[in-house]
Amino acid sequence: MHVEVTGLNKRFGEFQAVADVSFSIAKGQLIGLLGPSGGGKTSILRMLAGLESPDSGDIVFHGQRVNDLPPQERGIGFVFQNYALFKHMTVEGNIAFGLEVKKWNKAKIKERVAELVELTGLSGFEKRYPHQLSGGQRQRVAFARALAPEPQLLLLDEPFAAIDAKIRHELRSWLREMIDRLGITSIFVTHDQDEAIEVADEIMIINKGNLEQKGSPWEIYKDPKTPFVAGFIGESTTVEDISALKGFKEAANWPGTKGLIRPEYIEIGKENEFTLLSATETGKVSHIHFRGSEWLVEVQIGDIKLVTYRSLEKSVLQVGDEVHVLIHRAYLFNNKDNWVMENSLKVDPLPVHI
């Protein structure tokens, strides 16, 4: 493994920022640290970089324990959220800065800068200053500067947060292609699920200083290991008394069990759209939102509000419409266990896809 972290802990006063976190990363992987604000993602990244010291635990890069090494001796590149470019330096000057500090010879610096300008798509901008660049271009300069000393590990702290949505999407694809081309092990912090799912080989879900789950985006989505992960990934609704819904009466056998229902678990429509009305609930449309490729529909079943999708090919529902709702399955959890339960009233259960 290229990166091995064991029993990492960090406390700031009474606040436990990171709690006994352990993980490993293979060489060349792109890992996304995903979770809510204040969950510990950036603290983990800063300890890997050497910008913070762990209270306990080991950080090992390619077989070497680096806890006591300063940042400049760890073989890392760091990309900050706010670019952190030197305003008085040109694109070339910013990229070359770290190499000059390391006392590379001028010819080698010139060659490396030219290589990175080409790699990051900045040809023609070499003599410009940061204020003369767009946000996307400034972030590319930050990437190039981090890559200049040929680091073995690239760390990125919410690298696209300060960039508008369209450019952010383009930079995601560019970053993925660049990492694949370079084969450099990379870890990036984000709170954007779409970003993590689109870019990362694996995602680490961090919450309240704990590593909730690590796996591919698909593994985490279809097989969440904790209620937090199930509720955090994707859009979902938690139902306190899942046994009150048709087809889930057996949940009452486990007192305190709640149900988490994702939009794709649900079908919604008029009475004539269902052949198995005995398995459906009757509800009322409370809100409907156009999402470009589909409708996002909020429906009220008594005191329970659910959210689901509806195809643009089907008739348009209106707020206030009475509809039938078929819940195919739910993710059930209590303080001891979690599992998927199919609607028991369905004649032909659909395959489980969560």
N, C-alpha and C positions, 0 to 999 in steps of 0.2 A: 504494500500500500504506500502511496505517496505521502498522504497525510494521516496521522494517527493521533486522536485526541482521547485522553482517558481521564475520567473523573474531574472534569474542569469545573471549578467553583469561583465565583466572584461576588463579593458583597460590597455595596457602597453604604456605609453606615448600617442602618437597620434593614436596608433594602437588599434582598437576595436577587441579584441581576441574572446570575447563571448558577444552576443547581445540578451538580453532578452529571454533567453532559459528557457523553462519550460517542465517538463516531470515527469512521475511516473513509477515506476517499481515494479511489484508484487514480493513477496517473492519466492525465488527459481529460478527466471528467469535468463537466460544468455543473456545479451544485448551486441550487437556489435556497437561500435561507429565507423562509416565508413565515409570517406571523403578524399578530397585531402590534401596534406601536407600543414600545416599552416592554416588549416580551423578552428581550435579551439578545436579539440578532446582532445588533451593532457591537455589543459588548464582546460577543464571541469573535467577531471579525477583528476587533481591535486587539484582542489578546493574541490571535494568530499573527497579527502584524507586529506585535511587540510594542504597541502604543499603550497597552494596559498590561499589568502583571496579574496573573491568576493568584487567588489565595491558596489554591491547591490544584493538583492535577498535572498531567504531562502533555506537552505539545511536541510531536515528533514529525519532522519533515524528512522524507527519504532516508529514514533510519537514524537521523540525528535529533537528539533532544535539544530544543531551541529555547526553552524557557528563559535561560539566562543570557541569550544573545540579543544585542540591540537590533532594531529594525533593519539597519543597513547591512547587517551580516546574515540575514535570514533568507536572502534570495527571493524576495517578494517584490511585486509591483502593486501599488495601491491607487485606485481611482476613487476620488471623492465625489460626493453628491453635487457640490457646488463648483466643480472643475478645479479650483485652487490653482489657476494659472497665474504666472507672473505678468502683470499688466504691462510692464515696461519692456518685455521681451517679445520678439516675433515668434511665429510658429516654430521656426528653426531653433531659436534660442531656448524656448520652453522644452522642446524635445531633447535638445543637447545638454540641458542643465545637469542632469544626474550623471551623465557621462563625463562632463568636465570635473564634477566633484570627485569622481572616481579616477580622475587623471588619465583617461584614455588619450591616445595621441590624436592630433587634429585630423589626420587623414582617415583614421578609423571612425572618428566621430562623424565626419562629413558623410562617409559611406553609410553609416548606420542611420543617420537622420534621413538621408535620401531614400533608403530602403523603407523606412517607416512612413514617410510622406506618401510614398507610392502605395503601401499596404493599406493605409487608412483613408485613401481617396482625397488627400489634401494637396495634390499637385496643383501648382498655380497660386497657392495661398502661403507659400513659405515665408514671404516677407511681410505678411500682415500681422497686426497686433490683435490681441483678444477682442477688443472693442469693435474691430472690423469684421468679426466673424459671427455667424449665426450660432444659436445654442447647440445645434447638432454638430457644427464644425468645431466649436470649443471642446465639446466632449470627446470628439475624435482626437484632438490634440492631447487631451488628458490621457486617453488610452495609449497614444503613441509614446508619450513621456514615460508612462508606467512600464511600457514594454521595452524601452530603449536599453536598459542594462541587462536584457535577456534573463529576466527572472524565471524561476522554476514554478512559482505560484503567483497567480494574479487574483487580487482581492478588490471587490467593487462594492462600495457602499451606496445603495440606491442610485445607480449611475444614470438612470433616465428620469429621475424625479423632477428635475428642473426644466424638462423639455416638453414642448407641446405634443398632443396626442399623435398627430400624423407622423412627425419626425421620430417620436419615440418608437412607433411601430416599425419604421424603416431601420432604426438603429438596432432593434432587437434582432432582426434578420441578419444585419451586418455583423453583429457581435457573434452570433451563432456560427456564421460562416468563417469568421476570423479565428475563433477558438478551434474549430475543426481543422483549419489550415495549419495553424501553429502547433496544435497538439498540447497546449499549455493547460495545466490544471488550474481551474478557476472557481472561485466562490463569490457569489453576489447576493447582497441583501436586497430584499424587496418586500413591499406589503401588497403588491399587485399580483393577484392570482393568475390572471391571464398572462402576465409577463413570465412568471415562474413556469407555468405549464408550457408555454410556447418555446422557451429558451433552454430550460434545464434538462440535463440527463436524469438527475435525481433532485428531489425536493426534501428539505428538512423542515418540518413544521415546529417552530419554537413558540412556546407560550409560557409566560410567567417563569422564565428561566429554565424551563424543562424542554427536552427534546421529546415531543409527542410521538413523532413518527418520521421515518426516513425511507424513501422508496421512489420509484419512478412516478411521474404524474398520474399515470393510469392506475398503478397499484394503490396509490393513496386515495384516488377517487373511488375505485370500485371496492376497496377493502380497508376502510378506515379502522384504525385500531383503538381509537378512543372517541368518546362523544364529542370532545372538542374538535377533533379533526373532521368528523362527520358533519358537524355544524359549520365549520369554518370554510371548507372547500365546497364551492358551488352555492347555489341559492336553495334554501330549505326552510321549512317551518317545523318547530318543535311543538308537539301536541302533548299536553300534560296527561290527559286520560285517553290514551290510544284505544283502550278497550271499548270506548263509547262509539267507535266507528264500525260500520258494517264490515264483517270479515276479520276483525281483530279482537273479538271478544275474549279469545284465549289469553290475551295479554294480562287479563285480570288475575291469572294464576300466579303472576309475579308482582306482588305489591310494590308500588313505587316506580314501576316501569313506565318510561316515557317513549314516545315515538317521534322520529325525525323523518319527515316526508319531503323528498325532493320533487321539483316540478316535473321531471321526466317520469316519475312514478305514477303520475295522475293523467287520466283522460277526462275531458270535460266537453259537454255538448248538450244538444236538445234531446228530448225523449226518443225521437225517431233515429238517433245515431247509435243507439245501444240495443243489443239483443238480449242482454242479461241485466235487466233493470233491478232484479232482486239483490244484486251485489252493489248497486250504486246508492249514493247519498243524494239527497235533493238540497241544492244550495242556491244562492243568489249572487250574481256578479256584482262586486262592490267597486272594482276599478279595472280598467283595461288600458294597456300601454303598448304602443307600436314600437317594435324592436328592430325594424328593418327587414329581417328575414322571417319574423313570426310575431304573434301577439303574446304579451305577458299578461295573464289574467289572474286577478285576485278574486277569490270566491269565498263567501261566508256560509258555513254550515253550522247553524246554531251559533254557539260562542266560538267556534273554531274557524280561523282564517287560514286558507291554503293558497298557494301560488302555483300556477302551472303555465304551460305553453300551449298555444293553439296555432295550427298551420294557417297560412294565408290562403290556402286552397279551400278551406272550409268557410261556411257562412260566418259573417262577422257578428260577434256577440255585442250586446249593449249593456251598459250599467243598469242594474235592476232586473235583468233577465233571470228567470228561473231556469236552472240547468241541472242536469244529472252529472254526478261526479263519481268516477270509478277509480279507486285507489288500489293500484296493483300490488304495492308492497310498501313496507316501512322499515326503517332502521330502528330497532328497539334497543334501549339501554337502561340500566339501573346502576346502583353503586357497586355491583359485583360483576356484571357481564354485559356484553353487547352482541346482537345478532340481527339477521334479516328475517322478517316474517312476511310470507305471502298472504294475500287476501284469501281466506279459506272458502269464500263463497264463489270464487271463480271456477268455472268448469274446466277450463284449459289454461292453467297458469303460464304466464310468460316466463322465459328464462330470466334468471337473476342477473341484472347488470347494475351494479352500484359503483 
